[in-house]
Amino acid sequence: MTRTMRIRILWSTLAFLILLVGLVMATPYLINTRLVKNQISQQISDWLGLPVTVHGEPVVTIFPYLTVKLKDIEIASSLGENEPPLVSMQTLRAQMYWLPLLIGKFEVRRFHLIEPVFELVRQKEGAFSWDLRGGSLFKTDNGRLTLSDLTLGNFQITQGVAHFKDDVSGTEEQVSDINMAFDWPRTEKTASIKGTALWRDETVELKASSGKPMELFAGGLSPLSLDLSSPLFKISLDGSAATMSNFQFEGDFSFSTPSLSNFMHWSGRDLPSGRDLGPASLSARANLVGASIALSDLDASLDKNKINGVLQLDFRQSRPMVQGTLASDVLDLAQYVRMPESIDELMHYDLTRSKAASVDFDIRLSATDLKLGPVNLGRAAASLMTRDNQVSVSIGEAYAYGGRLEATLDMKQDNDDPTRMNTSLRAKANGISAAGVTRELSGDELLTGTALMELDLQARGTHLDETLADAHGTLSVVLTDGELNHFDLGLFQSALQEGRDIDSEKLRQGKSEFDVLSIRGQLADQTLDIEGLRMTSGKRALLGAARYGFENGELDFPGTLAIYRSSDPASHSTEAPEREIPFLMSGSFDAPRISLRQVRENVVPDNKDILAPGVPQVINQEINPVLAPEVIPQEVDKAGQSASDAAPEQSSVETGGAAPTEGMTVTDEPAGTPPPDPVDPSGAAPGKPSLSIPLEGGINGFPLADPDTGLSLKP
């Protein structure tokens, strides 16, 4: 190429550049700004199907891009003119393509919304302010709403605010400081969004993309991924989505938070006071259809607890439903169960206002080691079911304390009085360690041994104290090869045999080994009636029936200490005891009152007169020898004075070999049915002195007891 040719090319290039620069510099003056304003507002209005108003005059700039800046713009709400605009913004910048502009076409490569305000409103009738079905962005294909094939571009939002108001649920939400970039070149191409926003004072980062947005809006499947993260939580979705009658998603779902308590507070669902839930995570295969989600292959952790299984949550009805089957190795539920701050608060807990009854639960849980604070249930399987104000908690099997537990608690609202709950509790325990149970429940090892227990209770009430007061049912407990602490059977036996007082403090300091301890009773009216109580310890056995009042803490135990030849408990049911010492234990457990008890074989006659042996012969009647066969009548001397009156220290009452001493009470009470009268019509045996005395009186200083308990003699 010659030098002249090179100079010509150089000058031609330079002239073109000068022309191009001049054209660029003259562009703001060549463009009809009013036409551009109308074109841009019309394009937006066509897309959305809503009126667009531009109040300010447009400004055209060429650096760094050819940009048309529109001010004071409003996009009307689909609810009507009387509602706030769907979108209002201070400035809208539209970056234009050069070449289409030169031939009179307006193609925008990017919309930049500066300080926009979005008003998203859903009315009670179901209408919503963002209804865009009237625009060219959507079309109807065989009755289905889908996206039109349009060229869109890139949208950027700076310092935006979104206000959402739902008149159906009564909720309001506001997201501020929105800085987002939305890239969607064409409706048939991949759409993606990325940015940050301030949501409830927490900066949240959003990343989302859809591979086939047109398919998504048409009801077909489209790849969808979403990541929502902040310092407080992370949520991730990765799978396929569709929009038919409801939004559907199937794919991987994960959630994590460093503090579940803080996350619940941020979400507006505060936990009850005193609960502090730490790190939590969840990952599962999710199947979402509208307001129902099923989670399979679920792996979740909370604090140090880990759990897996399947779970389904359904919020389509007025009562949410939660169903699932979950399993865990080690699970401690102590901090998830709210314990009352005081006994008074516990007693006044309203059973009818349980939040669990407002949700339909059907949860089945199994754990290798299940704990509830101090109570270790070991390997357990449990279930929780709630339906229409009914709650059922069942422990199908729990291998704890060396044995097996079963329990079912049912609560149902009373049909006649909805303010009360009908409650039933059924429990069984087989082979459990009594020491472990009493130690963890009371902090004191009251009992040891292996226990077999059955409990069946029913009650009705509003609050817990009222329900406990109404409790009634049956109780059966059998313990083998154990120890009863705070009761010294040896001291108890020697005191009865010697007829001396028992120091209750020393009695509590000791303990008693037993072969078998069995209790069978009925609970009603805050009283436990023990129909059969038996404690066998070697050759000794405590037998009888007892009553304990929970309201006053009083025990009434007219029992018998039986002494056998053999120390084999199995033989005690076939052989008669060598010695029997009746006694009466009453008062509180901490300071019981114990006295000798003399049992008669007849009851007090209906005329409420009693025949008392061993009194002076002042009336010409004779003692009936069958009235008190176990009481030895005392001889009367020639002066008409009984031997007991002459020398009371020599008196003796047959009590299985025990003679009462100072401080020991001997109680004579009826037992059995009166025998037939003797031949003598007076009821007296010949040659024996007798005396008939009204119940209100006394005999030589010996007070008479209640007609239901008999005659109390104090030497």
Buried (B, 14 or more C-beta within 10 A) or exposed (E): EEEEEEEEEEEEEEEEEEEEEEEEEEBBEEBEBEEBBBBBBEBBBBBBBBBBEBEBEBBBBEEEBBBBBBBBBBBBBBBEEEBBBBBBBBBBBBBBBBEEBEEEEBBBBBBBBBBBBBBBBBBEEEBBBBBBEEBBBBBEEEEEBBBBEBEBBBBBBBBBBBBBBBBEEEEEEEBBEBBBBBBBEBBBBBBBBBBBBBBBEBEBEBBBBBBBBBBBBBBBBBBBBBBBBBEBBBBBBBBBBBBEEEEBBBBBBBBBBBBBBBBBBBEEEEBEEEBEBBEBBBBBBBBBBEEBBBBEEBBBBBBEBBBBBBBBBBBEEEEBBBBBBBBBEEBBBEBBEEEEEEEEEEBBBEBBEBEEBEEBBBBBBBBEBBBBEEBBBBBBBBBBBBBEBBBBBBBBBBBBBBBBBBBBBBBBBBEEEEEBBBBBBBBBBEBBBBBBBBBBEEEEBBBBBBBBBBBBBBBBBBBBBBBBBBBBBBBBBBBBEBBBBBBBBEBBBEBBBEBBBBEBEEBBEBBBBBBBBBBBBEBEEBBBBBEEBBBBBBBBBBBBBBBBEBEEEBBBBBBBBBBBEEEEBEEBEEEEBEBBBBBBBBBEBEEBBBBBBBBBBBBBBEEEBBBBBBBBBEEEBBBBBBBBEBBEBBEBEEEEEBBBBBEEEEBBBEBBBBBBEEEBBBBBBBBEEBEEEBEEEEBBBEEBBBBBBEBEEEBEEBEBBEBEBBBBBBB
